[in-house]
Each structure stands twice: as C-alpha cells, then as structure tokens.
Amino acid sequence: MNPNDLLNQIQSQLDKTLSGAGSITDEVHQLVRVSVTKALSGLDIVSREEFDAQQAVLKRSREKIDLLEKQLSQIEELIKRKS
C-alpha cells in the first residue's frame, strides 16, 4: 500500500470518527495529517508489489541454493567413492 493511500485512509477514518464531535477546524485536520505523515515516514514500509517481487526472488534463490547443495552433495559422494 502506498503511504499516501494509507494516510488518506487514516484521515478518512478520523473524519468519520470525529464528525460527531462537532466541527473540527482545518488546522486540527492539518495537524493530525502532519502527525500521521511523520509517524508513517519513520516506518520501514514497502508496497505489496515490492514485497511480492522480493518474495519471488527469494523463492528462486532458495531453489537455486537447494539445487547447488544437492549437486555439491553428489560431487562429494563421487569423491568419497573414488578415494
């Protein structure tokens, strides 16, 4: 999820929650938005697309490592047999 999308979603939820509390000034809305933006910018967040892409890379890497370990094991076994 894009941080701006998340921020907009949080702002929307705040608007719904605070709508019954009377009129909230634009200044308060802006202060809340700045606070949430600051809090989100401190988090180490990646998009779902980036996460999925990295997960696919990791899976391919794991498959290659497993194959190489198997080949190495076979080579070691051949060396032991010849010794």
Z-matrix of the N, CA and C atoms (Angstrom, degrees):
N
C 1 1.453
C 2 1.522 1 108.27
N 3 1.279 2 115.22 1 135.36
C 4 1.456 3 122.68 2 177.11
C 5 1.529 4 109.18 3 -66.77
N 6 1.354 5 117.63 4 135.36
C 7 1.468 6 118.87 5 179.79
C 8 1.528 7 113.16 6 -56.02
N 9 1.345 8 117.72 7 -33.94
C 10 1.462 9 119.84 8 177.79
C 11 1.523 10 111.34 9 -67.37
N 12 1.331 11 116.65 10 -37.52
C 13 1.460 12 120.24 11 176.60
C 14 1.526 13 110.39 12 -63.85
N 15 1.324 14 115.44 13 -43.17
C 16 1.455 15 120.21 14 178.50
C 17 1.521 16 110.38 15 -62.87
N 18 1.317 17 116.12 16 -43.01
C 19 1.461 18 120.92 17 178.64
C 20 1.527 19 110.61 18 -61.66
N 21 1.319 20 117.00 19 -43.92
C 22 1.469 21 120.56 20 178.76
C 23 1.525 22 111.56 21 -64.27
N 24 1.326 23 116.04 22 -37.96
C 25 1.460 24 119.77 23 178.42
C 26 1.532 25 110.54 24 -65.65
N 27 1.326 26 116.67 25 -43.21
C 28 1.467 27 120.49 26 178.46
C 29 1.520 28 109.97 27 -64.15
N 30 1.334 29 116.15 28 -43.15
C 31 1.462 30 120.03 29 179.53
C 32 1.532 31 110.82 30 -61.86
N 33 1.316 32 116.59 31 -40.44
C 34 1.463 33 121.06 32 178.33
C 35 1.526 34 110.84 33 -62.93
N 36 1.332 35 116.23 34 -43.78
C 37 1.463 36 119.96 35 178.25
C 38 1.529 37 110.47 36 -63.25
N 39 1.334 38 116.87 37 -41.82
C 40 1.466 39 120.16 38 177.60
C 41 1.522 40 111.03 39 -62.37
N 42 1.322 41 116.64 40 -42.12
C 43 1.462 42 120.57 41 178.60
C 44 1.529 43 110.74 42 -59.40
N 45 1.334 44 115.91 43 -44.57
C 46 1.465 45 119.92 44 179.50
C 47 1.525 46 110.92 45 -64.32
N 48 1.320 47 115.40 46 -42.82
C 49 1.461 48 120.29 47 -178.28
C 50 1.515 49 111.81 48 -66.54
N 51 1.316 50 115.80 49 -42.84
C 52 1.455 51 119.98 50 -174.58
C 53 1.535 52 113.78 51 -87.93
N 54 1.319 53 116.95 52 -5.82
C 55 1.465 54 118.76 53 -177.50
C 56 1.524 55 112.01 54 -62.64
N 57 1.315 56 116.17 55 -30.49
C 58 1.460 57 119.76 56 179.29
C 59 1.521 58 112.89 57 -81.15
N 60 1.308 59 117.18 58 -8.25
C 61 1.462 60 120.91 59 -175.97
C 62 1.520 61 112.31 60 -90.88
N 63 1.281 62 118.01 61 13.30
C 64 1.461 63 120.40 62 -179.38
C 65 1.516 64 110.17 63 96.60
N 66 1.299 65 114.89 64 -172.87
C 67 1.459 66 117.84 65 -175.69
C 68 1.520 67 110.25 66 -81.18
N 69 1.316 68 114.50 67 124.67
C 70 1.463 69 122.30 68 177.21
C 71 1.533 70 106.46 69 -100.45
N 72 1.285 71 115.07 70 132.02
C 73 1.460 72 118.51 71 -177.33
C 74 1.516 73 110.97 72 -72.14
N 75 1.309 74 115.15 73 159.59
C 76 1.467 75 120.75 74 176.65
C 77 1.524 76 110.68 75 -61.39
N 78 1.306 77 115.91 76 -30.62
C 79 1.464 78 120.05 77 179.96
C 80 1.525 79 110.94 78 -63.81
N 81 1.336 80 116.78 79 -42.37
C 82 1.459 81 120.45 80 178.66
C 83 1.527 82 109.91 81 -65.99
N 84 1.326 83 116.48 82 -42.43
C 85 1.462 84 120.32 83 176.76
C 86 1.527 85 110.28 84 -57.74
N 87 1.309 86 116.36 85 -44.63
C 88 1.460 87 120.98 86 -179.21
C 89 1.531 88 110.65 87 -64.74
N 90 1.328 89 117.36 88 -41.62
C 91 1.461 90 120.77 89 178.55
C 92 1.531 91 111.43 90 -62.67
N 93 1.320 92 116.08 91 -41.87
C 94 1.467 93 120.19 92 177.79
C 95 1.518 94 109.62 93 -64.00
N 96 1.312 95 116.67 94 -44.44
C 97 1.468 96 121.19 95 -179.72
C 98 1.533 97 110.75 96 -60.54
N 99 1.319 98 116.81 97 -44.90
C 100 1.468 99 121.07 98 179.48
C 101 1.527 100 110.00 99 -63.01
N 102 1.322 101 116.99 100 -42.95
C 103 1.465 102 121.08 101 -179.71
C 104 1.530 103 111.37 102 -62.83
N 105 1.312 104 115.95 103 -45.17
C 106 1.460 105 119.89 104 179.89
C 107 1.526 106 110.06 105 -66.29
N 108 1.326 107 117.46 106 -41.91
C 109 1.461 108 121.36 107 178.45
C 110 1.526 109 110.39 108 -60.04
N 111 1.302 110 116.61 109 -43.51
C 112 1.467 111 121.36 110 179.25
C 113 1.527 112 110.29 111 -63.29
N 114 1.320 113 116.64 112 -44.03
C 115 1.467 114 120.58 113 180.00
C 116 1.528 115 110.90 114 -63.70
N 117 1.323 116 117.31 115 -42.42
C 118 1.465 117 121.01 116 -179.30
C 119 1.523 118 112.04 117 -69.47
N 120 1.326 119 116.65 118 -34.77
C 121 1.468 120 118.88 119 -178.24
C 122 1.518 121 111.20 120 -68.20
N 123 1.316 122 117.91 121 -23.19
C 124 1.456 123 121.41 122 177.90
C 125 1.523 124 113.19 123 -79.74
N 126 1.315 125 117.21 124 -11.32
C 127 1.455 126 121.02 125 -179.29
C 128 1.521 127 110.32 126 -88.00
N 129 1.314 128 115.82 127 147.82
C 130 1.456 129 121.63 128 177.84
C 131 1.531 130 107.72 129 -93.26
N 132 1.335 131 116.10 130 87.00
C 133 1.462 132 122.46 131 -172.88
C 134 1.529 133 109.53 132 -114.71
N 135 1.333 134 115.86 133 139.18
C 136 1.455 135 120.81 134 172.38
C 137 1.523 136 107.98 135 -120.86
N 138 1.312 137 115.26 136 158.76
C 139 1.464 138 119.32 137 179.11
C 140 1.528 139 109.60 138 -71.71
N 141 1.302 140 116.23 139 160.79
C 142 1.464 141 121.20 140 178.27
C 143 1.517 142 110.27 141 -61.48
N 144 1.343 143 116.71 142 -38.17
C 145 1.458 144 121.37 143 179.75
C 146 1.523 145 110.59 144 -62.76
N 147 1.329 146 116.97 145 -44.12
C 148 1.466 147 120.99 146 178.96
C 149 1.526 148 110.40 147 -65.66
N 150 1.319 149 117.25 148 -40.60
C 151 1.463 150 121.42 149 177.94
C 152 1.527 151 110.32 150 -60.85
N 153 1.335 152 116.47 151 -47.08
C 154 1.465 153 120.54 152 179.94
C 155 1.523 154 111.36 153 -62.80
N 156 1.344 155 116.64 154 -40.89
C 157 1.464 156 120.57 155 179.12
C 158 1.527 157 110.55 156 -63.31
N 159 1.323 158 117.16 157 -44.56
C 160 1.466 159 120.48 158 179.35
C 161 1.524 160 111.50 159 -66.96
N 162 1.307 161 116.77 160 -34.91
C 163 1.458 162 120.67 161 177.73
C 164 1.530 163 110.14 162 -64.85
N 165 1.336 164 117.59 163 -39.98
C 166 1.462 165 121.58 164 177.74
C 167 1.533 166 110.66 165 -65.18
N 168 1.327 167 117.11 166 -41.76
C 169 1.464 168 120.99 167 177.50
C 170 1.524 169 109.95 168 -61.87
N 171 1.322 170 115.98 169 -43.97
C 172 1.460 171 120.57 170 179.60
C 173 1.531 172 111.01 171 -62.29
N 174 1.307 173 117.29 172 -40.69
C 175 1.466 174 121.26 173 179.71
C 176 1.522 175 110.40 174 -63.52
N 177 1.347 176 116.79 175 -45.83
C 178 1.465 177 120.28 176 178.59
C 179 1.531 178 110.87 177 -62.48
N 180 1.317 179 116.05 178 -40.79
C 181 1.462 180 120.17 179 178.94
C 182 1.523 181 110.71 180 -63.54
N 183 1.320 182 116.78 181 -43.09
C 184 1.467 183 120.77 182 178.68
C 185 1.518 184 110.48 183 -61.66
N 186 1.341 185 117.86 184 -41.12
C 187 1.466 186 121.32 185 178.94
C 188 1.522 187 110.55 186 -63.28
N 189 1.334 188 117.32 187 -41.89
C 190 1.463 189 121.10 188 178.88
C 191 1.524 190 110.86 189 -65.45
N 192 1.322 191 116.96 190 -42.35
C 193 1.466 192 120.65 191 178.62
C 194 1.522 193 110.44 192 -62.47
N 195 1.324 194 116.61 193 -43.86
C 196 1.463 195 119.97 194 178.80
C 197 1.524 196 111.13 195 -60.45
N 198 1.330 197 116.96 196 -42.72
C 199 1.461 198 121.59 197 178.91
C 200 1.532 199 110.65 198 -64.11
N 201 1.324 200 116.91 199 -44.76
C 202 1.464 201 120.54 200 178.79
C 203 1.529 202 112.07 201 -63.66
N 204 1.331 203 116.63 202 -38.76
C 205 1.468 204 119.97 203 177.09
C 206 1.525 205 110.86 204 -64.22
N 207 1.302 206 116.81 205 -39.00
C 208 1.457 207 121.07 206 178.52
C 209 1.527 208 110.18 207 -65.87
N 210 1.334 209 116.70 208 -45.14
C 211 1.460 210 120.34 209 178.68
C 212 1.523 211 111.34 210 -62.68
N 213 1.318 212 117.13 211 -41.39
C 214 1.459 213 121.70 212 178.60
C 215 1.524 214 110.56 213 -62.74
N 216 1.303 215 115.93 214 -41.75
C 217 1.457 216 120.41 215 178.03
C 218 1.526 217 110.48 216 -61.80
N 219 1.326 218 117.73 217 -41.85
C 220 1.470 219 121.49 218 178.68
C 221 1.521 220 110.72 219 -65.05
N 222 1.313 221 117.36 220 -40.35
C 223 1.468 222 121.16 221 178.63
C 224 1.530 223 110.02 222 -65.06
N 225 1.310 224 116.78 223 -43.43
C 226 1.460 225 120.67 224 178.31
C 227 1.525 226 110.77 225 -61.04
N 228 1.316 227 116.62 226 -40.42
C 229 1.458 228 121.01 227 179.02
C 230 1.532 229 111.35 228 -64.28
N 231 1.332 230 116.15 229 -41.25
C 232 1.476 231 120.20 230 177.19
C 233 1.527 232 111.07 231 -63.11
N 234 1.320 233 117.20 232 -40.42
C 235 1.457 234 121.66 233 179.44
C 236 1.526 235 110.05 234 -64.47
N 237 1.324 236 117.49 235 -42.05
C 238 1.465 237 121.41 236 179.01
C 239 1.521 238 110.96 237 -63.28
N 240 1.312 239 116.84 238 -39.40
C 241 1.470 240 121.04 239 -179.61
C 242 1.529 241 111.56 240 -65.56
N 243 1.321 242 116.38 241 -36.96
C 244 1.457 243 120.62 242 -177.52
C 245 1.527 244 111.88 243 -79.56
N 246 1.310 245 117.43 244 -15.88
C 247 1.472 246 120.30 245 -177.81
C 248 1.492 247 112.50 246 -82.87
